[in-house]
Amino acid sequence: MSERSTVPRERLGALLRAMPKAELHIHVEGSLEPELIFALAERNGVALPYPSVEALRAAYAFSNLQSFLDIYYAGASVLRTEQDFFDMAWAYLQRAAADGVVRAEIFFDPQTHTARGVPMGVVIEGLHRACVQAQSQLGVSAALILCFLRHLSEEDALQTLEAALPWRDRFIGVGLDSSELGHPPEKFARVFARAAELGLHRVAHAGEEGPPAYIWGALDALHVERIDHGVQAAQDAALLARLARDRVPLTVCPLSNVRLRVFPDLAQHNLRALLDAGLCVTIHSDDPAYFGGYLLDNYRLTFDALGLDAGHARLLAANSIDASFAAPTDKARWRAELQTVFERMAIP
């Protein structure tokens, strides 16, 4: 029998919370809630251009990716010390654990901080300490992915990667984020080749606002293992066929897509269509403090809007585990836990 027939609809919300899942598309700087921004600003003597937490939250009205990024970088300006980076990551990881996350692969943007004079080691050590504590205190496996800002030059990205190498054991991969339009993946072919030489995993944002050609470029020029976003793949039948055939994961962020006007509302999101096309689709929160929800919010609201059921829930959770860069033994354990949750939730 399918999960649709064995898990009652009224248990779907509890199921979404209980099932083990991985979050693979989370920008830690985008988890900075206004309350923590103000607390860190006060601790570090940083003047903010907003008089109150409420005024800052009210400014979270974005018309596109760039209008979001402008306020995103302003919020990151309060991060100065290793403790700041720890506090930010720890706050996120506690929320993730409460949402049923067993694996978090966390993006961070060192160039946002080193450009302000914050040393690379301060950034990485603070974040890494939170990841270690998450494993021991929350039971969450957490790892870091160093992202390059695509609106900056590839030379800057190469220098950033080399500067991070003394902490090579603190991060598992590299990514590509920030302003997509006008910055095709091919711009970063050399730095991704260098990352491959170093044995680092490789992911890239592509096909959020950018065209399907950017997804092709991420696959063929950067040789990425996952596509972050990727929703514009629906415009290209040949690309859809390739993504399905090669099981290339798409880390889709529904609430982010709506807030940044990629889709007018969740009911018109193409996540279900991508699943129906056989793609390895996963759900994530992107920048949860700015986009109105953490991982469980993205699951619940998307399921409500698209009429998804328990069968979709199992598929999405399993996809997220399979798409992670965790050890095979951990993946097997989480898959077994997923099976147990579904058996527990089923009709007696």
C-alpha positions as CSV (number, residue, x, y, z in Angstrom):
1,M,0.0,0.0,0.0
2,S,1.2,3.6,-0.6
3,E,1.8,6.1,2.1
4,R,-1.2,8.0,0.8
5,S,-3.5,5.2,1.9
6,T,-1.8,4.3,5.2
7,V,-1.0,7.7,6.7
8,P,-4.2,9.6,7.6
9,R,-4.4,13.2,6.2
10,E,-4.8,14.6,9.7
11,R,-1.4,13.2,10.6
12,L,0.4,14.8,7.7
13,G,1.6,17.9,9.7
14,A,3.0,15.7,12.5
15,L,4.6,13.4,9.8
16,L,6.4,16.4,8.2
17,R,7.8,17.4,11.5
18,A,8.8,13.9,12.6
19,M,10.4,12.5,9.5
20,P,14.2,12.8,9.4
21,K,15.3,15.1,6.6
22,A,18.4,17.0,5.4
23,E,18.6,20.8,4.8
24,L,21.0,21.4,1.9
25,H,20.2,24.9,0.9
26,I,20.5,27.3,3.8
27,H,22.6,30.5,3.9
28,V,23.6,30.9,7.5
29,E,23.8,34.7,7.1
30,G,20.2,34.5,5.9
31,S,19.1,32.9,9.2
32,L,19.9,36.1,11.1
33,E,16.7,37.1,12.8
34,P,16.1,40.9,13.4
35,E,16.3,40.4,17.1
36,L,19.8,38.8,16.9
37,I,20.9,41.5,14.4
38,F,20.1,44.1,17.0
39,A,21.7,42.2,19.8
40,L,24.9,41.7,17.9
41,A,24.9,45.4,16.7
42,E,24.6,46.5,20.4
43,R,27.4,44.0,21.4
44,N,29.7,45.3,18.7
45,G,28.8,49.0,18.7
46,V,27.4,48.8,15.1
47,A,24.9,51.5,14.1
48,L,22.0,50.2,12.1
49,P,19.9,52.3,9.6
50,Y,16.7,51.1,11.3
51,P,15.4,52.4,14.7
52,S,13.9,49.1,15.9
53,V,13.5,45.4,15.3
54,E,10.0,46.1,14.0
55,A,11.3,48.6,11.5
56,L,13.9,46.2,10.2
57,R,11.4,43.4,9.9
58,A,9.1,45.8,8.0
59,A,11.9,46.4,5.5
60,Y,11.8,42.7,4.5
61,A,9.7,43.5,1.4
62,F,11.6,42.4,-1.7
63,S,10.8,42.9,-5.3
64,N,13.6,40.7,-6.7
65,L,16.8,38.9,-5.7
66,Q,18.9,42.1,-5.8
67,S,16.6,44.0,-3.5
68,F,16.8,41.2,-1.0
69,L,20.6,41.0,-1.3
70,D,21.0,44.7,-0.5
71,I,19.4,44.2,3.0
72,Y,21.0,40.8,3.5
73,Y,24.5,42.3,3.3
74,A,23.5,45.2,5.6
75,G,22.3,42.6,8.2
76,A,25.6,40.7,7.9
77,S,27.5,43.8,8.9
78,V,26.9,43.2,12.6
79,L,29.0,40.0,12.5
80,R,32.5,40.8,13.8
81,T,33.8,38.1,16.2
82,E,34.0,34.3,16.4
83,Q,31.3,34.3,19.0
84,D,29.0,36.2,16.6
85,F,29.4,33.6,14.0
86,F,28.9,30.8,16.6
87,D,25.7,32.5,17.9
88,M,24.2,32.9,14.4
89,A,24.9,29.3,13.4
90,W,23.8,27.9,16.8
91,A,20.5,29.8,16.6
92,Y,19.8,28.3,13.2
93,L,20.8,24.8,14.2
94,Q,18.5,24.8,17.2
95,R,15.6,25.7,14.8
96,A,16.7,23.0,12.4
97,A,16.7,20.4,15.1
98,A,13.2,21.4,16.1
99,D,12.1,20.9,12.5
100,G,13.4,17.4,12.3
101,V,16.6,18.1,10.5
102,V,19.2,15.4,10.9
103,R,21.7,16.8,8.4
104,A,22.5,20.4,7.6
105,E,24.9,21.5,4.9
106,I,25.3,25.1,5.6
107,F,26.3,27.8,3.1
108,F,28.5,30.7,4.3
109,D,29.9,33.7,2.4
110,P,33.4,34.5,3.6
111,Q,33.8,37.4,1.1
112,T,30.9,39.2,2.7
113,H,33.0,39.3,5.9
114,T,36.7,39.4,4.8
115,A,35.9,42.5,2.7
116,R,34.9,44.2,6.0
117,G,38.2,43.1,7.6
118,V,36.9,40.1,9.5
119,P,39.6,37.4,9.3
120,M,38.8,34.1,7.5
121,G,39.6,32.1,10.6
122,V,37.1,34.1,12.8
123,V,34.3,33.2,10.3
124,I,35.1,29.5,9.9
125,E,36.0,28.7,13.5
126,G,32.9,30.3,14.9
127,L,30.6,28.4,12.4
128,H,32.5,25.2,12.9
129,R,32.2,25.3,16.6
130,A,28.5,25.5,16.3
131,C,28.5,22.5,14.0
132,V,30.5,20.4,16.4
133,Q,28.1,21.4,19.3
134,A,25.1,20.6,17.1
135,Q,26.3,17.0,16.8
136,S,26.9,16.5,20.5
137,Q,24.0,18.4,21.9
138,L,21.3,18.2,19.2
139,G,22.1,15.0,17.3
140,V,22.3,17.1,14.1
141,S,25.1,16.3,11.7
142,A,26.2,19.7,10.3
143,A,28.9,20.7,7.7
144,L,29.9,23.8,6.0
145,I,30.0,24.8,2.3
146,L,32.1,27.8,1.4
147,C,30.2,29.9,-1.3
148,F,31.7,32.4,-3.7
149,L,29.8,35.7,-4.5
150,R,29.2,35.6,-8.2
151,H,28.9,39.3,-8.6
152,L,32.6,39.5,-7.7
153,S,35.5,38.4,-9.9
154,E,36.7,34.8,-10.3
155,E,40.1,36.1,-9.2
156,D,38.6,37.2,-5.9
157,A,37.0,33.7,-5.6
158,L,40.3,32.0,-6.2
159,Q,42.0,34.1,-3.6
160,T,39.2,33.4,-1.2
161,L,39.6,29.6,-1.7
162,E,43.3,29.8,-1.2
163,A,42.9,31.9,2.0
164,A,40.5,29.3,3.4
165,L,42.8,26.3,2.9
166,P,44.4,26.5,6.3
167,W,40.9,25.5,7.5
168,R,40.4,22.9,4.7
169,D,39.2,20.3,7.3
170,R,36.4,22.7,8.4
171,F,34.4,22.7,5.2
172,I,33.3,20.0,2.8
173,G,32.6,21.9,-0.4
174,V,32.2,25.1,-2.4
175,G,29.1,26.8,-3.8
176,L,28.2,29.8,-5.9
177,D,25.6,32.3,-4.8
178,S,24.5,36.0,-4.8
179,S,23.3,37.9,-7.9
180,E,22.6,35.4,-10.7
181,L,21.6,37.4,-13.7
182,G,24.6,38.5,-15.8
183,H,27.0,36.2,-14.0
184,P,26.9,32.8,-15.8
185,P,28.5,29.8,-14.2
186,E,31.3,29.7,-16.8
187,K,32.8,32.8,-15.2
188,F,33.9,30.5,-12.3
189,A,35.2,27.4,-14.2
190,R,38.8,27.8,-12.9
191,V,38.0,28.1,-9.2
192,F,35.6,25.1,-9.4
193,A,38.3,23.1,-11.1
194,R,40.7,24.0,-8.3
195,A,38.0,22.9,-5.8
196,A,37.7,19.6,-7.6
197,E,41.5,19.1,-7.3
198,L,41.2,19.7,-3.6
199,G,38.6,17.0,-3.3
200,L,35.8,19.4,-2.4
201,H,32.2,18.9,-3.2
202,R,30.7,21.4,-5.7
203,V,27.2,23.0,-5.9
204,A,26.0,26.1,-7.5
205,H,22.9,28.4,-7.7
206,A,21.4,28.2,-11.2
207,G,18.0,28.6,-12.7
208,E,16.5,30.7,-10.0
209,E,16.1,33.9,-11.9
210,G,18.6,32.9,-14.5
211,P,17.8,30.9,-17.7
212,P,18.1,27.1,-18.2
213,A,21.4,27.8,-19.9
214,Y,22.9,28.6,-16.5
215,I,21.9,25.1,-15.3
216,W,23.6,23.6,-18.3
217,G,26.7,25.8,-17.5
218,A,26.8,24.7,-13.9
219,L,26.7,21.0,-15.0
220,D,29.1,21.2,-17.9
221,A,31.6,24.0,-16.9
222,L,31.5,23.7,-13.1
223,H,30.8,19.9,-12.9
224,V,28.5,20.5,-9.9
225,E,26.9,17.6,-8.0
226,R,23.8,19.5,-7.1
227,I,21.8,22.5,-8.5
228,D,20.6,25.0,-6.0
229,H,17.1,26.2,-7.0
230,G,16.9,25.0,-10.6
231,V,13.2,25.7,-11.1
232,Q,13.8,27.3,-14.5
233,A,14.8,23.8,-15.8
234,A,11.1,23.4,-16.6
235,Q,11.5,25.6,-19.7
236,D,13.9,23.1,-21.3
237,A,12.7,19.5,-22.0
238,A,16.2,18.3,-22.8
239,L,17.5,19.6,-19.6
240,L,14.7,18.0,-17.6
241,A,15.5,14.7,-19.2
242,R,19.2,15.0,-18.3
243,L,18.5,16.0,-14.7
244,A,16.1,13.1,-14.3
245,R,18.4,10.6,-16.0
246,D,21.5,11.6,-14.0
247,R,19.6,12.1,-10.7
248,V,21.0,15.6,-10.2
249,P,19.4,17.0,-7.1
250,L,17.6,20.3,-7.2
251,T,17.6,22.1,-3.8
252,V,14.3,24.0,-4.2
253,C,13.3,26.8,-1.8
254,P,9.5,27.4,-2.2
255,L,9.0,30.4,0.2
256,S,12.1,32.1,-1.2
257,N,10.8,31.7,-4.7
258,V,7.5,33.4,-3.8
259,R,9.1,36.2,-1.8
260,L,11.5,37.0,-4.7
261,R,8.7,36.9,-7.3
262,V,10.0,33.8,-9.1
263,F,6.4,32.5,-8.7
264,P,3.4,34.7,-7.9
265,D,2.3,32.3,-5.1
266,L,2.9,28.8,-3.8
267,A,-0.1,27.4,-5.6
268,Q,1.7,28.2,-8.9
269,H,5.0,26.8,-7.9
270,N,6.3,24.0,-10.2
271,L,7.8,21.7,-7.5
272,R,5.1,19.1,-8.0
273,A,5.6,19.2,-11.8
274,L,9.3,18.7,-11.3
275,L,8.6,15.7,-9.0
276,D,6.2,14.3,-11.6
277,A,8.9,14.6,-14.2
278,G,11.1,12.3,-12.2
279,L,13.6,14.8,-10.9
280,C,15.4,14.5,-7.5
281,V,13.7,17.5,-6.0
282,T,14.3,18.5,-2.4
283,I,12.8,21.3,-0.2
284,H,14.8,23.9,1.8
285,S,14.5,27.3,3.4
286,D,17.3,29.4,1.7
287,D,17.3,32.5,3.9
288,P,14.6,31.7,6.5
289,A,14.8,34.9,8.5
290,Y,14.1,37.0,5.4
291,F,11.6,34.7,3.5
292,G,9.1,33.9,6.2
293,G,9.9,30.4,7.2
294,Y,12.3,27.7,8.2
295,L,12.4,24.2,6.8
296,L,9.2,22.8,8.3
297,D,7.3,26.0,7.3
298,N,8.4,25.4,3.7
299,Y,7.2,21.8,3.8
300,R,3.8,22.5,5.4
301,L,2.9,25.6,3.4
302,T,4.0,23.9,0.1
303,F,2.1,20.8,0.9
304,D,-1.0,22.8,1.6
305,A,-0.7,24.9,-1.5
306,L,0.0,22.0,-3.9
307,G,-2.1,19.3,-2.3
308,L,0.9,17.0,-1.7
309,D,0.4,13.9,0.3
310,A,2.4,11.5,2.5
311,G,3.8,9.7,-0.5
312,H,5.4,13.0,-1.6
313,A,6.6,13.6,1.9
314,R,8.5,10.3,1.9
315,L,10.0,11.0,-1.5
316,L,11.1,14.5,-0.6
317,A,12.7,13.4,2.7
318,A,14.4,10.4,1.1
319,N,15.7,12.7,-1.7
320,S,17.2,15.1,0.7
321,I,19.0,12.3,2.6
322,D,20.3,10.8,-0.7
323,A,21.4,14.2,-2.0
324,S,23.4,15.0,1.0
325,F,27.2,14.6,1.2
326,A,26.9,12.7,4.5
327,A,28.7,9.3,5.0
328,P,26.9,6.3,3.5
329,T,26.5,4.8,7.0
330,D,24.7,7.9,8.2
331,K,22.4,8.0,5.1
332,A,21.5,4.3,5.7
333,R,20.6,5.1,9.4
334,W,18.4,8.0,8.5
335,R,16.6,6.0,5.8
336,A,15.9,3.4,8.4
337,E,14.6,6.1,10.7
338,L,12.4,7.4,7.9
339,Q,10.9,4.0,7.4
340,T,10.2,3.7,11.2
341,V,8.5,7.1,11.3
342,F,6.1,6.1,8.5
343,E,5.3,2.8,10.1
344,R,4.6,4.6,13.4
345,M,2.3,7.2,11.6
346,A,0.4,4.6,9.6
347,I,-3.2,3.5,10.3
348,P,-3.1,0.6,12.8
